[in-house]
Amino acid sequence: MKRILALDGGGIRGVFSLQILARIEDLFRQEQGKSDLVLADVFDLFAGTSTGAIIATCLSWRMTVSEIDQLYTTRGAEMFAKENWQRRWWKTKYRAKNIADLFRDTFCEDSDGRRVPALLGTNRIEKLLLVIMRNASTGSPWPVSNNRRATYNDPALPDCNLSIPLWQLLRASTAAPSYFPPEEIVLGGRKHMFVDGGISSFNNPALIAVLMATLPPYHLCWPATREELHVISVGTGGVRVRLPQKLAEKINILDQIRFVASALIASASVEQDILCRIMGDCVHGAAVDSEIGKLDRPTLFGATEQKFTYTRYDQALDATDAKIRQLSASEAKMDNLRLIPVLQEVGREYASEHVRIEDLYPRRTQNAPQENRQ
């Protein structure tokens, strides 16, 4: 069975995702009897958007989840270093240089006795890596991978994607508008401006990862069956995006600007989750809403037609469950570093309750009655 790990965007809320990944890593270590196992030993493709792209790249770099968590907790302030108000505060909130330097330091390798930035095509990464960004120059989402069979990964091409430094791909995928400036990448002599991959349909990259793995144009052509492909999708928590509580005629332009982008990103993420539950066999996931529920039984596709097994881990941080501390939208912002301890606590509680070994090996329970797979 091939395994895909897909990681949502969400800024510092990636710390919540890391608690889930720590539980997954621990369960695999216990099951396989390997205390030094890393997730790159058991997953075949890592896909990530924005903060998810950072985590996905770290995992493909064979880092442990603990090492990545340490990166976020000890160097989060470097990721979100405020721009000098006298210079460029009116353009972006945070400095690009600090986060770019962090990526350069983390993803470099030895070459002829010196340390150089690792490229997407580095042999250091043995598994498939998919990074989502948006090309603001062409107006299209760019899912870029290290798949050597991909059309734009031909070394003979002057704009071969494999020649892009990893640090620059991550800078591009995390260039959230108003937070960071766009990242400029020169490909084949042409300048392209990139922004955060969340400004596309793929802030939740689970479905595009499946398509890249299975559709003929991407040249991987993995088998698409419940027995041969399993997808684990991990969210970053969050809150429902709402307009301020005031009369409709009192809503102003700033209220609407703050609302629209976040609402569209959240809606697109839910849509990708729904599509995965319809195309795949959902073995775990919270109810999407009160009308359609979990979609954990065959719908448009019969059991023999479903293309993969699917697990979705996520937790609404403004849930009414008494165990979960309710957070406002202002508290759950992607750059709120004070949220880290809360994200760790809530993430650990969620992971302990929801992440099970049978969700990591769904083939073992596929033939069980549906009512036993809740």
C-alpha positions in Angstrom: 0.0 0.0 0.0 1.2 3.5 -0.9 0.7 6.2 1.7 0.2 9.9 1.2 0.5 12.5 4.0 -1.2 15.8 3.2 -0.7 18.8 5.4 -2.9 22.0 5.4 -1.8 25.6 5.6 -2.4 27.7 8.7 0.7 29.5 9.9 1.7 28.9 13.5 -1.3 26.6 13.8 1.0 24.0 12.2 2.0 23.3 15.8 -1.5 21.6 16.2 -0.7 19.4 13.2 2.6 18.4 14.7 1.0 17.0 17.8 -1.1 14.7 15.5 2.0 13.7 13.6 3.9 12.9 16.8 1.2 10.5 17.7 1.3 8.9 14.2 5.1 8.6 14.4 4.8 7.0 17.9 2.2 4.5 16.8 4.3 3.4 13.8 7.4 3.1 16.0 5.5 0.9 18.4 3.9 -1.2 15.7 7.2 -1.8 13.8 9.4 -2.0 16.9 11.7 0.8 15.7 12.4 3.5 18.1 14.3 5.6 15.5 11.6 5.4 12.8 10.7 8.6 11.0 7.7 9.2 8.9 9.8 9.2 5.8 10.2 5.5 6.4 6.4 4.8 6.1 5.0 7.5 3.8 5.6 7.6 0.0 4.5 11.2 -0.7 4.4 14.3 1.4 2.2 17.2 0.3 2.0 20.5 2.0 0.7 24.1 1.6 2.2 27.1 3.4 3.1 25.9 6.9 2.1 22.4 5.7 4.8 22.7 3.0 7.4 23.5 5.7 6.4 20.4 7.7 6.2 18.2 4.6 9.7 19.3 3.5 11.1 18.7 7.0 9.6 15.2 7.1 10.9 14.4 3.7 14.3 15.6 4.9 14.0 12.7 7.5 13.5 15.0 10.5 11.6 13.6 13.5 8.4 15.3 14.5 10.1 16.4 17.7 12.8 18.2 15.8 10.2 20.0 13.7 8.2 21.0 16.8 11.4 22.4 18.3 11.9 24.4 15.1 8.5 26.0 15.5 8.6 26.6 19.2 12.1 27.9 19.4 12.4 29.8 16.1 8.8 30.9 15.6 9.8 34.5 16.4 12.2 34.3 13.5 9.5 33.2 11.1 7.4 36.2 12.2 9.9 39.0 12.6 8.1 42.3 12.2 9.1 44.6 9.4 10.7 47.9 10.3 7.7 50.3 10.5 9.9 53.2 9.2 10.8 51.2 6.1 8.2 48.8 4.8 5.5 48.3 7.4 2.9 49.6 4.9 3.7 46.9 2.4 4.0 43.7 4.6 3.7 42.9 8.3 6.8 40.7 8.5 10.3 40.6 7.0 11.0 38.0 4.3 14.7 37.8 5.0 14.4 36.2 8.4 12.2 33.4 7.3 14.2 32.9 4.1 17.4 32.6 6.2 15.7 30.1 8.4 14.8 27.9 5.4 18.4 28.3 4.0 20.0 27.2 7.2 17.6 24.2 7.6 17.8 22.9 4.0 21.4 22.9 3.0 23.9 20.2 2.2 27.6 19.6 1.6 29.0 20.1 -1.9 32.8 20.2 -2.6 33.5 20.9 1.0 31.1 23.7 1.5 27.5 24.1 2.6 25.1 25.1 -0.2 21.3 25.4 -0.4 19.6 22.1 -1.3 17.6 22.1 -4.6 14.2 20.4 -5.1 16.0 17.7 -7.0 18.4 16.8 -4.2 19.2 13.2 -3.6 18.9 13.9 0.1 15.1 13.6 -0.3 14.2 10.0 -1.1 10.4 10.2 -1.1 8.1 12.3 -3.2 7.5 15.9 -2.0 4.7 18.2 -3.3 4.7 21.9 -2.5 1.7 24.1 -3.3 2.2 27.8 -4.2 0.4 30.3 -6.4 2.1 31.9 -9.4 0.8 35.5 -9.1 2.4 36.3 -12.5 0.4 33.7 -14.5 -2.6 33.6 -12.1 -2.5 29.9 -11.6 -1.8 27.5 -8.7 1.5 25.7 -9.0 1.8 22.2 -7.4 5.5 21.6 -7.7 7.0 18.2 -6.9 10.4 16.4 -7.1 8.8 13.7 -9.3 11.5 13.2 -11.9 9.0 12.0 -14.5 7.0 15.3 -14.3 6.8 17.3 -17.5 8.5 20.4 -16.0 11.2 18.4 -14.2 13.2 17.5 -17.3 16.8 18.6 -16.6 17.2 19.5 -20.3 14.6 22.4 -19.8 16.0 25.8 -18.9 13.3 26.3 -16.4 13.5 22.8 -14.8 11.7 22.9 -11.4 14.2 20.5 -9.9 16.8 23.3 -10.0 14.7 25.6 -7.6 16.2 25.8 -4.1 14.0 24.3 -1.4 14.3 27.5 0.7 12.8 29.5 -2.2 9.9 27.1 -2.7 9.0 27.3 0.9 9.3 31.1 0.9 6.9 31.1 -2.0 4.5 28.7 -0.5 4.4 30.7 2.8 4.2 34.2 1.2 0.8 35.0 2.7 -0.4 38.4 1.2 0.0 41.3 3.7 2.0 39.1 6.0 5.0 38.5 3.7 6.0 40.0 0.3 5.7 37.7 -2.8 8.8 35.6 -3.6 10.4 36.2 -7.0 11.8 33.1 -8.7 13.6 33.3 -12.1 12.8 30.3 -14.3 14.3 30.1 -17.8 15.3 33.7 -17.7 11.8 34.9 -16.8 10.8 36.3 -13.4 7.8 34.8 -11.7 6.1 36.2 -8.6 4.7 33.7 -6.1 2.4 33.9 -3.2 1.1 31.6 -0.5 -0.3 28.3 -1.8 -3.4 28.9 0.4 -4.5 31.5 -2.1 -5.7 28.7 -4.3 -8.1 25.7 -4.0 -5.4 23.7 -2.3 -4.9 25.0 1.2 -5.9 21.4 1.9 -3.6 19.6 -0.6 -5.1 16.1 -0.1 -6.9 15.8 -3.4 -4.3 17.4 -5.6 -1.8 14.9 -4.0 -4.0 12.0 -5.0 -4.4 13.4 -8.5 -0.7 13.9 -8.9 0.0 10.3 -7.7 -2.6 8.7 -10.0 -3.4 10.8 -13.1 -1.5 9.9 -16.3 -0.3 13.5 -17.1 1.8 13.4 -13.9 3.5 10.2 -15.0 3.5 8.4 -11.6 0.4 6.4 -12.3 0.0 4.8 -8.9 -2.9 2.3 -8.6 -6.0 4.0 -7.4 -7.8 1.4 -5.3 -8.8 1.1 -1.6 -6.4 -1.8 -1.3 -3.4 0.1 -2.7 -3.6 3.8 -1.7 -4.2 5.4 1.7 -4.3 9.2 2.3 -3.9 10.8 5.7 -4.9 14.5 5.7 -4.1 16.7 8.7 -5.6 20.1 9.3 -4.2 22.9 11.5 -7.3 23.6 13.6 -8.9 27.0 13.2 -12.2 28.8 13.7 -15.2 29.4 11.6 -14.8 32.7 9.7 -17.6 35.1 10.6 -18.5 38.7 10.0 -18.6 40.9 13.1 -21.7 40.8 15.2 -23.4 44.0 14.2 -26.2 45.2 12.0 -25.8 44.5 8.3 -25.8 48.2 7.4 -23.0 48.7 9.8 -20.6 46.3 8.1 -17.8 48.3 6.4 -15.3 47.7 3.7 -12.5 46.6 6.1 -14.9 44.1 7.7 -15.6 42.5 4.3 -11.9 42.5 3.3 -10.9 40.7 6.5 -13.8 38.2 6.0 -13.6 37.4 2.2 -10.1 35.9 1.8 -10.2 33.7 5.0 -13.8 32.6 4.2 -12.9 31.5 0.7 -9.7 29.6 1.8 -11.7 27.8 4.5 -14.5 26.9 2.1 -12.1 25.6 -0.5 -10.4 23.4 2.2 -13.7 21.9 3.2 -14.6 21.2 -0.4 -11.4 19.3 -0.9 -12.1 17.3 2.2 -15.6 16.5 0.9 -14.3 15.4 -2.5 -11.8 13.1 -0.9 -14.5 11.5 1.3 -16.7 11.0 -1.8 -13.9 9.5 -4.0 -12.3 7.6 -1.2 -13.3 5.3 1.7 -13.4 7.6 4.7 -12.2 5.5 7.7 -12.0 8.4 10.1 -13.1 12.0 10.2 -15.4 14.4 12.0 -18.8 15.3 10.5 -18.5 17.8 7.7 -21.7 19.4 8.8 -25.0 18.4 10.4 -26.6 17.5 7.1 -24.2 15.2 5.3 -22.3 13.9 8.4 -19.0 12.1 8.0 -19.6 10.7 4.5 -18.0 7.5 5.8 -20.1 5.2 3.7 -20.1 4.8 -0.1 -22.0 7.6 -1.9 -21.5 8.4 -5.6 -18.8 5.7 -5.8 -19.6 2.1 -4.7 -17.2 0.3 -2.4 -15.4 -1.3 -5.3 -15.2 2.0 -7.2 -13.6 4.0 -4.4 -10.1 5.1 -5.3 -8.3 5.1 -1.9 -8.8 5.0 1.8 -8.9 8.3 3.6 -8.3 9.6 7.1 -8.9 13.2 8.0 -7.6 14.7 11.3 -8.7 18.2 12.3 -10.3 20.0 15.2 -12.2 23.2 15.3 -10.6 25.4 17.9 -13.9 27.2 18.6 -15.7 23.9 19.2 -18.3 23.8 21.9 -16.9 20.5 23.3 -16.1 21.2 27.0 -12.6 19.7 26.5 -11.6 22.2 24.0 -10.8 25.8 24.9 -12.9 28.1 22.7 -10.9 30.6 20.8 -12.0 33.6 18.9 -11.0 34.3 15.3 -8.7 37.0 16.5 -6.9 34.6 18.8 -6.5 31.8 16.2 -4.7 34.0 13.7 -1.8 32.3 11.8 0.8 34.6 13.4 -0.3 34.5 17.1 2.8 33.0 18.7 1.2 33.1 22.1 -1.1 30.4 20.9 1.7 27.8 20.7 1.1 26.3 24.2 -2.6 26.1 23.6 -2.1 24.4 20.2 0.2 21.9 21.8 -2.2 21.0 24.6 -5.3 20.8 22.3 -3.3 18.9 19.7 -2.1 16.3 22.1 -5.6 15.8 23.6 -7.1 15.5 20.1 -4.3 13.1 18.9 -4.6 10.9 22.0 -8.4 10.5 21.5 -8.6 10.2 17.7 -5.4 8.9 16.2 -5.6 5.1 16.1 -3.3 2.4 14.6 -6.2 1.0 12.5 -6.5 4.4 10.7 -2.9 4.0 9.6 -3.4 0.4 8.4 -7.0 0.7 7.0 -6.6 -2.4 4.7 -6.8 -4.5 7.9 -10.3 -3.3 8.6 -11.7 -2.6 5.1 -13.8 -5.8 5.2 -15.2 -5.1 8.6 -18.9 -4.0 8.8 -19.3 -0.3 8.4 -21.0 0.0 11.8 -17.8 -1.3 13.4 -15.6 1.3 11.8 -16.6 4.4 13.7 
